[in-house]
Every structure is written in structure tokens, then in C-alpha cells.
């Protein structure tokens, strides 16, 4: 992200050194020398991060924390402290300061502190954006991770051409959400999106569920039933965890995909359909092929476009945006009014490895909101596995 930084320091030389350094890092920088000028700038709402000297000629720097707390998008404040001001800086952090750095200033340490502040700024921007706009597809965060951007670019192309898609990734990475994204971004968005949870279907009922059946085709078939592939005509059929599909059913699915047609169980009429197939799996299908548990010909028929979703631990820079989205979601469903996450809580969230991926993150934010009686999620609202997760 690109942040605007306000540097508040009455020492002009120090102010210019900081500003010049930050501009070389790609930041937009504004410099002022008094608390009054800082307050005027704050009113404009253009600064994302403030680097603030404790002692200013017209007042006590941390008093700006009170002004910042009233802003809709409260900027992150990093204090510059001299020797003997540590206790004041610690007290200021309790009142909402992001960090403090001692003089003489180490510019590399300052840059690290700004990077941490940017993570909170990104989350607040996303939360504010989602609060003020009604996005139809508000379950999906693309983020800035190169691998995720590549996945989304391929997904958009697949949506436009209606080819078969295979989505792989660990449990909780968002495979169903990506399938929905493809549906909403293609020409089939106004047509059905039919989701089949393959592990939930009994093997003996798979063919009937997928293709339907005629009355009398088996003992309990008292009337005709349209299959899910027929219902999905014109739209998308999403086969979630296709690795659970019986091998004999895989052969029938392959024929239906290739012929764009099928017969109901017990029927003789060939039914033509126009369906885009999206399949998903959290298992290694290539390995299953070697053990004859998945058909190789179906595998290659499905993966015209192959989308491999990264684990959440591989896209940590996207976590603040995801947190913002989840807060908005649970605010609405739980009647809460959470507007923030404290820096130490956000740090713990970002540093955790998330073995359960986005699903685990979602559960964590829902739990935090349940136990949060304030407007900001703090470290004590998080599960112990996050708070005990120490990084070197």
C-alpha cells in the first residue's frame, strides 16, 4: 500500500532527514514543526501515519493522540523520544500510540515500525471501505500477494471463456469462495451456481443426485427427479472435494462433460446441457491417480485451468484486509460495532501460522468479537495459541 506520513518535529534538520529517507522508500511525506500545525493537518484526514516528537514548542506531543482518536480513520502514531521520556512513551502506547523510537534515531528501525503501522492502516482502510460500500462479492479479498494476484488473473480468464477449472488448496483456503468469484465475474453470473459437496453424498446415490432419475428406476424412485447437472444448465456446477467421488462415477462424469449430455437414471432420453464445471480438492489428485483412486483422464479434463490457492501463511500481507472484511461481516450478523484492532493484536494475528487458513481466521475473529466489549479487538480477545505464538 502507499501511505502518507506526517512528520512532526520542531528540529528542522531532523525533520528533513526523516522526510528525505521516507521519500526514497516511496512514501508521501508532510513535515510540520508544531503541535498546532499537526492538528491542522490531522483535520484534513490525509495522513495515515504520524511520526511525532514528544516535546514540541507549543505543547506536549502525545496530546495529539486525543485528537487522532476522534478521526474516522485514526492514523497510527509513532513517537520519537529522548532519554528520560521512556515512561511517558509507554503511557502513550497505552493510550493508542503504535510504537516509540528513541533518539538518536535509527532510520532502519523507524522503517520497520512504519511497516507494522501500515498493516493496521490497511485493515482500517478495508474496514472503512466495506462499511461505506455495499459490495456484492464481499467474501473475497484478492490482496497483493503475487501468487494470489496470478490466481485471480487466471480465474478471471476462466470465467470469461467458461472452460473447466480445477481449484486446489488446503482446507480453509477459500476454494468455494474462488469458485463463486468465477461465477460472479463471467457471463454466467445471472445463471445458476450449483454447489455439490461430494463427501456428503452416499456413493450409491451419486448418479441420481448428479443426473436425476426417472420414476420407477429404483425402489424409492416414486417420481421423476431432475439432477443437479440439469438444474445447473446455463450456469456453473461446482464439485467440491471431487476426490471423494467414486471411481465408477468419475467415468460417467467424464462422459457427461465431454458430450455435454447425459441420461437420467432409468431414462433413455439424452439431455443436452451447457454447464461450466469447476472442481475443487484439498487432496493430491496426482498421487491418487497413481493409487488408482482418481481417473487420470478426468483429472486432465478438469484442469484446463488449474488454480492453486496459497495458504494464509503465504499471504500474510493480505491478513489486515481479511480481518477488516471479517469484522464487517460479523458486526452485521452479531449486532456488534467493532471498528479497530490494536497493534499488538494485529501483530499476533499476522505472525500466527494459521494451519486452518482463512476458515480458522474467520472463527478467531468471530470469537474475538463475541468477547469484545470495546470498539477494538485487543490481544486478550484472541485464543491462547495466538498469544503464546512467539517469533524470534
DANOR-V369079 format. One record per pair of residues at least 24 apart in sequence whose ideal C-beta (glycine too) atoms are under 10 Angstrom apart, sorted by the first residue. I is the first residue (numbers start at 0). J is the second residue. If there is no record, write none. Layout:
i: {I/I}
j: {J/J}
//
This chain:
i: {0/0/0/0/0/0/0/0/0/0/1/1/1/1/1/2/2/2/2/2/2/2/2/2/2/2/2/2/2/2/3/3/3/3/3/3/3/3/3/3/3/4/4/4/4/4/4/4/4/4/4/4/4/4/4/5/5/5/5/5/5/5/5/5/5/5/5/5/5/5/5/5/5/6/6/6/6/6/6/6/6/6/6/6/6/7/7/7/7/7/7/7/7/7/7/7/7/7/7/7/7/7/7/7/7/8/8/8/8/8/8/8/8/8/8/8/9/9/9/9/9/9/9/9/10/10/10/13/13/13/13/13/14/14/16/16/17/17/17/17/17/18/19/20/20/20/20/20/21/21/21/21/21/21/23/24/24/24/24/26/26/26/31/32/32/33/33/34/34/34/34/34/34/34/37/37/37/37/38/38/38/38/40/41/41/41/41/41/41/42/42/42/44/44/44/44/45/46/46/46/46/46/47/47/47/47/47/47/47/47/47/47/47/47/48/48/48/48/48/48/48/48/48/48/48/49/49/49/49/49/49/49/49/50/50/50/50/50/50/50/50/50/50/50/50/51/51/51/51/51/51/51/51/52/52/52/52/52/52/53/53/53/53/53/53/53/53/53/53/54/54/54/54/54/59/59/60/60/60/60/61/61/61/61/61/61/61/61/61/62/63/63/64/64/64/64/64/65/65/67/67/68/68/71/71/71/71/71/72/72/72/72/72/72/73/73/73/73/73/73/74/74/74/74/75/75/75/75/75/75/75/75/75/75/76/77/77/77/77/77/78/79/79/92/92/92/95/95/95/95/96/97/97/97/97/98/112/114/115/115/115/115/116/116/117/117/118/118/118/118/118/118/118/118/118/118/118/118/119/119/119/119/119/119/119/119/119/119/120/121/121/121/121/121/121/121/121/122/122/122/122/122/122/122/122/122/122/122/122/122/123/123/123/123/123/123/124/124/124/125/125/125/125/125/125/125/125/125/125/126/126/126/126/126/126/126/126/126/126/126/126/126/127/127/127/128/128/128/128/129/129/129/129/129/129/129/129/129/130/130/130/130/130/130/134/134/135/135/136/136/136/136/136/136/136/137/137/137/138/138/138/138/138/138/138/138/138/138/139/139/139/139/139/139/139/139/139/140/140/140/140/140/140/140/140/140/140/140/140/140/141/141/141/142/142/142/142/142/142/142/142/142/143/143/143/143/144/144/144/144/144/144/145/145/146/146/146/146/146/147/147/147/147/147/147/147/149/149/149/150/150/150/150/150/150/151/151/151/151/151/153/153/153/153/153/154/154/154/154/154/154/154/154/155/155/155/155/156/156/156/157/157/157/157/157/157/157/157/157/158/158/158/158/158/158/158/158/158/158/158/159/159/159/160/160/160/160/160/161/161/161/161/161/161/161/161/162/162/162/162/162/162/163/163/163/163/163/163/163/163/163/163/163/163/164/164/164/164/164/164/164/164/164/164/164/164/164/165/165/165/165/165/165/165/165/165/165/165/165/165/165/165/165/165/165/166/166/166/166/166/166/166/166/166/166/166/166/166/166/166/167/167/167/167/167/167/167/167/167/167/167/167/167/168/168/168/168/168/168/168/168/168/169/169/169/169/169/169/169/169/169/169/169/169/170/170/170/170/170/170/170/170/170/171/171/171/171/171/171/171/171/171/171/171/171/171/171/172/172/172/172/172/172/172/172/172/172/172/172/172/172/173/173/173/173/173/173/173/173/174/174/174/174/174/174/174/174/174/174/175/175/175/175/175/176/176/177/177/177/177/178/178/178/178/178/178/178/178/178/179/179/179/181/181/181/181/181/181/182/182/182/182/182/185/185/185/186/186/187/187/187/187/187/187/187/188/188/189/189/190/190/190/190/190/190/190/190/191/191/191/191/191/191/191/191/191/192/192/192/192/192/192/192/193/193/193/193/193/193/193/193/193/193/193/193/193/194/194/194/194/194/194/194/194/195/195/195/195/195/195/195/195/195/195/195/196/196/196/196/196/197/197/197/197/197/197/197/197/197/197/197/197/198/198/198/198/198/198/199/199/199/200/200/200/200/200/201/202/202/202/202/202/202/203/204/205/205/205/205/205/205/205/205/206/206/206/206/206/206/206/206/207/207/207/208/208/209/209/209/209/209/209/209/209/209/210/210/210/210/210/210/210/210/210/210/211/211/211/211/211/211/211/212/212/212/212/212/213/213/213/213/213/213/213/214/214/215/216/216/216/216/217/217/220/220/220/223/223/223/224/224/225/225/226/226/226/226/226/226/226/227/228/228/228/228/228/228/228/228/228/229/229/229/229/229/230/230/231/231/231/231/231/232/232/232/232/232/233/233/233/233/234/234/234/234/235/235/235/235/236/236/236/236/236/236/237/237/237/237/237/238/238/238/238/238/238/239/239/239/239/239/240/240/240/240/240/241/241/241/241/241/241/241/241/241/241/241/242/242/242/242/242/242/242/242/242/242/243/243/244/244/244/244/244/245/246/246/246/246/246/246/247/248/248/249/249/249/249/249/249/249/250/250/250/252/252/252/252/252/252/253/253/253/253/253/253/253/254/256/256/256/257/257/257/276/276/276/277/277/277/278/279/279/281/308/308/309/310/310/310/310/310/310/311/311/311/311/311/311/311/311/311/311/312/312/312/312/312/312/313/313/314/314/314/315/315/315/315/315/315/316/317/317/318/318/318/318/318/318/318/318/319/319/319/321/321/321/321/321/322/322/322/322/322/322/322/322/323/324/324/325/325/325/325/325/325/325/325/325/326/326/326/326/326/328/328/328/328/329/329/329/329/329/329/329/330/332/332/333/333/333/334/335/335/335/335/335/335/336/336/336/336/337/337/337/337/337/337/337/337/337/338/338/338/338/339/339/339/339/339/340/340/340/340/340/340/340/340/340/341/341/341/341/341/341/341/342/342/342/343/343/343/343/343/344/344/344/344/344/344/344/344/344/344/345/345/346/346/346/347/347/347/347/347/347/347/347/347/347/347/348/348/348/348/348/349/350/350/350/350/351/351/351/351/351/351/351/351/352/352/352/352/353/354/359}
j: {47/117/118/120/121/124/143/316/319/320/25/26/27/47/117/26/27/28/46/47/48/74/75/113/114/116/117/120/121/124/27/28/29/40/45/46/47/48/49/74/120/28/29/30/46/47/48/49/50/74/75/77/113/116/117/29/30/31/36/37/40/41/43/45/46/47/48/49/50/51/63/74/76/30/31/32/37/46/48/49/50/51/52/77/79/31/32/33/34/36/37/38/40/41/46/49/50/51/52/55/60/63/76/78/79/32/33/37/50/51/52/54/55/60/79/104/33/34/52/54/55/56/57/60/52/79/102/52/79/102/103/104/50/52/104/106/50/79/104/106/109/50/106/104/106/107/109/110/48/50/106/109/110/113/106/106/110/113/114/110/113/117/55/56/57/57/58/58/59/60/61/62/63/66/62/63/66/67/62/63/66/67/74/66/67/69/70/73/74/66/69/70/70/71/72/74/74/70/72/74/75/76/72/73/74/75/113/116/117/119/120/121/123/124/74/75/76/77/97/112/113/116/117/119/120/74/75/76/77/78/96/97/116/75/76/77/78/79/98/100/104/109/112/113/116/76/77/78/79/80/91/96/99/78/79/80/81/84/102/78/79/80/81/84/87/88/91/99/102/79/80/81/84/87/87/91/84/87/91/96/87/88/90/91/92/94/95/96/99/91/91/96/91/92/94/95/96/94/95/95/96/94/95/123/127/130/131/338/120/123/124/126/127/338/119/120/123/338/339/375/116/119/120/123/112/113/115/116/117/118/119/120/123/342/116/109/112/113/115/116/112/104/109/341/342/343/339/341/342/375/342/341/342/343/345/342/342/316/342/345/346/349/342/345/316/319/315/316/318/319/320/322/340/342/345/346/348/349/319/322/339/340/341/342/344/345/346/349/319/316/317/318/319/320/322/323/345/318/319/320/321/322/323/324/326/339/340/345/348/349/319/322/323/338/339/340/319/320/323/317/319/320/321/322/323/324/325/326/327/319/320/322/323/324/325/326/327/330/337/338/339/340/323/327/338/320/323/324/327/320/323/324/325/326/327/328/330/331/323/326/327/330/331/338/324/327/183/188/176/179/180/182/183/184/188/324/327/328/173/175/176/179/180/324/325/328/357/361/173/176/177/179/180/183/184/321/324/173/176/314/317/318/319/320/321/322/323/324/325/357/180/317/320/309/314/315/316/317/318/319/320/321/314/316/317/320/309/313/314/315/316/317/309/314/307/308/309/313/314/173/308/309/313/314/316/317/306/307/309/177/305/306/307/308/309/177/180/181/184/306/181/304/305/306/307/178/180/181/184/185/277/304/306/180/181/184/185/181/185/304/181/184/185/275/277/303/304/305/306/182/183/184/185/186/187/188/235/275/277/304/184/185/186/185/186/275/303/304/185/186/187/235/273/274/275/276/275/276/277/302/303/304/256/274/275/276/277/278/299/300/301/302/303/304/235/237/275/276/277/278/279/301/302/303/304/305/306/238/241/276/277/278/279/280/284/298/299/300/301/302/303/304/305/306/307/237/239/241/277/278/279/280/281/301/302/304/305/306/307/308/242/278/279/280/281/282/283/284/302/305/306/307/308/279/280/281/306/307/308/309/310/356/281/282/308/309/310/311/312/353/354/355/356/358/240/281/282/354/355/356/357/358/359/281/308/310/311/353/354/355/356/357/358/359/360/361/362/279/281/307/308/309/310/311/313/314/353/355/356/357/358/308/309/311/321/356/357/358/361/237/239/240/277/278/279/280/281/306/308/237/239/240/277/279/308/357/277/279/306/308/235/236/237/238/239/277/278/279/306/235/237/277/235/237/275/277/304/306/234/235/237/275/277/234/235/275/233/275/231/233/234/235/273/274/275/234/235/233/234/231/232/233/234/235/273/274/275/227/230/231/232/233/234/235/236/274/231/234/235/236/237/275/277/226/227/228/229/230/231/232/234/235/236/237/238/274/227/231/235/236/237/238/239/277/227/228/231/236/237/238/239/240/241/244/278/237/238/239/240/243/238/239/240/241/242/243/244/245/248/278/279/280/239/240/241/242/243/244/239/240/243/227/243/244/245/248/245/243/244/245/246/247/248/245/264/243/244/245/247/248/249/251/252/245/247/248/251/252/261/263/264/263/264/265/248/264/236/238/244/248/251/252/255/261/264/248/251/252/255/261/262/263/264/266/270/261/262/263/264/265/266/270/262/263/264/265/266/262/263/264/265/266/267/268/265/266/265/263/264/265/266/264/265/263/264/265/263/265/266/263/264/263/270/255/261/262/263/264/270/272/274/252/255/256/260/261/270/272/274/276/261/263/270/272/274/272/274/272/273/274/275/276/270/271/272/273/274/272/273/274/275/272/273/274/275/274/275/276/277/272/274/275/276/277/278/275/276/277/278/279/276/277/278/279/280/301/277/278/279/280/281/278/279/280/281/282/276/277/278/279/280/282/284/293/297/298/301/278/279/280/281/282/283/284/287/292/293/280/282/278/280/293/294/297/292/287/291/292/293/294/297/294/294/297/292/293/294/296/297/298/301/294/296/297/276/278/294/297/300/301/294/296/297/298/299/300/301/297/297/300/301/296/297/300/300/301/303/301/304/306/302/306/308/308/356/357/356/352/353/354/355/356/357/351/352/353/354/355/356/357/358/359/360/350/351/352/353/354/356/353/356/353/356/357/348/349/350/351/352/353/349/349/357/345/348/349/350/351/353/357/360/345/348/349/348/357/360/361/364/348/349/360/361/363/364/367/376/364/361/364/357/360/361/362/363/364/365/367/368/364/365/367/368/376/361/364/365/368/361/364/365/366/367/368/369/368/365/368/365/368/369/368/365/368/369/371/372/374/368/371/373/374/364/367/368/371/373/374/375/376/380/373/374/375/376/373/374/375/376/377/364/367/371/375/376/377/378/380/381/373/375/376/377/378/379/380/375/377/378/377/378/379/381/386/371/375/376/377/378/379/380/381/385/386/376/378/378/385/390/377/378/381/382/384/385/386/387/388/389/390/376/378/381/385/388/390/385/388/389/390/381/382/384/385/386/387/388/390/384/385/388/390/385/384/384}
//
